[in-house]
Amino acid sequence: MKFDWFNAKEVESFGVEMAAFLMERIPPAAKGEKRMASARNKDVIRKMQYKVEKFREQNVLNFYKKAKFGNSFQWALKDSGYEDSFISELTKELLLKM
């Protein structure tokens, strides 16, 4: 039980799952496009926040697991070509819901 604190496989998988959810609905944009501003994008982000809240309710999350979620989410988006500023802003929003 003591080492369960470091078991972050489920959280990392959830981070990748959330990145895939975003990629299906908001593909990487051309340089300079305002990504967080459009109503459609706000709706997708709101749905993501809801999913994160539900995940938090069902799982015990410590700071290590939250960091692992953020890291797996960020790298999945970076590998897909999203802008760093968008990734950073969205990750912060989701981590605040955790």
C-alpha positions in Angstrom: 0.0 0.0 0.0 2.9 2.3 0.8 4.1 2.2 -2.8 0.7 2.8 -4.3 1.5 6.5 -3.7 3.9 6.3 -6.7 1.7 4.1 -8.9 0.8 6.7 -11.6 0.0 4.4 -14.6 -3.7 5.1 -14.4 -3.2 8.8 -14.2 -0.7 8.8 -17.1 -3.2 6.9 -19.2 -5.9 9.4 -18.3 -3.5 12.2 -19.5 -3.0 10.6 -22.8 -6.8 9.9 -23.1 -7.5 13.5 -22.4 -5.0 14.6 -25.1 -6.7 12.2 -27.6 -10.1 13.7 -26.6 -8.8 17.2 -27.4 -7.1 16.1 -30.7 -10.3 14.6 -32.0 -12.2 17.8 -31.4 -9.7 20.6 -31.8 -6.9 19.8 -34.2 -3.5 21.6 -34.0 -3.9 25.1 -35.4 -1.9 27.3 -37.7 0.5 29.7 -36.0 -1.1 32.7 -34.4 -4.7 31.3 -34.1 -6.4 32.1 -30.9 -7.3 28.7 -29.6 -9.0 29.2 -26.3 -11.3 32.0 -27.5 -13.9 30.4 -29.8 -17.2 29.1 -28.4 -16.7 25.6 -29.8 -13.2 25.4 -28.2 -14.6 26.6 -24.8 -17.3 23.9 -24.9 -14.6 21.2 -25.5 -12.5 22.6 -22.7 -15.5 22.7 -20.4 -16.1 19.0 -21.2 -12.5 18.2 -20.4 -12.7 20.0 -17.1 -15.8 17.9 -16.3 -14.0 14.7 -17.1 -11.1 15.7 -14.9 -13.4 16.5 -12.0 -15.1 13.1 -12.3 -11.7 11.4 -12.4 -10.6 13.3 -9.3 -13.8 12.1 -7.5 -13.0 8.5 -8.3 -9.3 8.5 -7.6 -7.0 9.5 -4.8 -4.6 12.0 -6.3 -1.4 13.3 -4.7 0.9 15.9 -6.2 3.1 13.2 -7.8 0.1 11.8 -9.7 -1.1 15.2 -10.7 2.4 16.0 -12.1 2.4 12.7 -14.0 -1.0 13.6 -15.5 0.2 17.0 -16.6 3.4 15.6 -18.0 1.7 12.9 -20.1 -1.0 15.3 -21.3 1.6 18.0 -22.3 3.9 15.6 -24.2 1.0 14.0 -26.1 0.0 17.5 -27.3 3.5 18.6 -28.0 4.1 15.5 -30.1 0.9 16.3 -32.1 2.1 19.8 -33.0 0.1 22.1 -30.6 1.6 25.5 -29.7 3.4 25.6 -26.4 1.4 28.5 -25.1 -1.9 26.7 -25.7 -0.6 23.5 -24.1 0.6 25.4 -21.1 -2.6 27.3 -20.6 -4.8 24.3 -21.0 -2.7 22.1 -18.7 -2.8 24.7 -16.0 -6.6 24.8 -16.3 -7.0 21.1 -16.0 -4.6 20.8 -13.1 -6.6 23.3 -11.2 -9.6 21.1 -11.5 -7.6 18.1 -10.1 
